[in-house]
Amino acid sequence: MYLDQQYSITPKRKMSSLAAGSCESSKTQNAGDPLEKKPLKPCCACPETKKTRDACIIERGEESCKDLIEAHKDCMRSLGFKV
């Protein structure tokens, strides 16, 4: 069974525009000064490793996914986050 089929999340109300745009590029938010960038938020960093890590933890449990957890930590560290 695929993760998307097993775990479906249906929002009960619309997401605010602030929450929906929290991971957008700063270029769209700061149209006046394209050189000024806001720092990357941890929630938006390393989406590929985060997605696979989360799917593994949901399906198999944290103990079975240590390699994916470490890969995500390595990705976060490479972007300057302290993990």
N, C-alpha and C positions, 0 to 999 in steps of 0.2 A: 504494500500500500504506500502510495506517495505521501509525503508530508502535507502537501497542499490539500489532499483529499481527506486526510485524517483530522487535521486541525484547521478548521475554517473559522475565521474571526469576522464577525459582522458588526460594523460600527453602528451604535444605536443613535448617534447624532453626528452632525457634520463637524469636522475638525476645524478649529479656528484657523484663519489665514496665518496667524503668527506661528502656530504649531506646525502647520503644513509646510511652511516655507523655512523652517529652522535649519535645514540642511542645504539650502540653495547656495549657489555660488555668490560670493560677495560682489562679483562684477554686476549682477543684476540688482543688488541692493544698493550699491554705491556707484550709480551710473555717472555721477559727476567726477569721480576720481578713480579710474580703473586700476591705478597702481596700489591703492590702499586696500589691503585684504584683511578680513577678520580672521582670527585664528581658527583652525579646524577644531570642531568639537569632537570629543571622544566617541560620541554616539554615531557620528557620521564617518569615522575613520575605518579603513579596512573592511568595507562591506562584504567582500568575497569571503574572507576567512571568518568573519562574524557569522555570516549566514550558514556556512557549513558547520561551524562549531555549534551553533544553536540547534540546528537540525539534529546533529548527532546526540547532543545532550538530551533532547526531548525523546528521541527514539531509543537510545541505548543507555542513558545515564552518564553522569560526569566521569565516573571511574573508567569507562570504556573509551573516552574521547580525549585523553591526556595529550596525545600528539596534536590534535586539532586546536586544543586550548593553547598549547605552547606556540603553535604556528601563529595564532592570532596575537598572542603576547609579543612575539618577535616583530610582527607587522606594526603593532602599536608603538613599540620601542623605536623602530626605524623612522617613525614619524615624530619622535621626540616626546612621547608620552611616557610617564613613569609608571610601570606596572609591577 
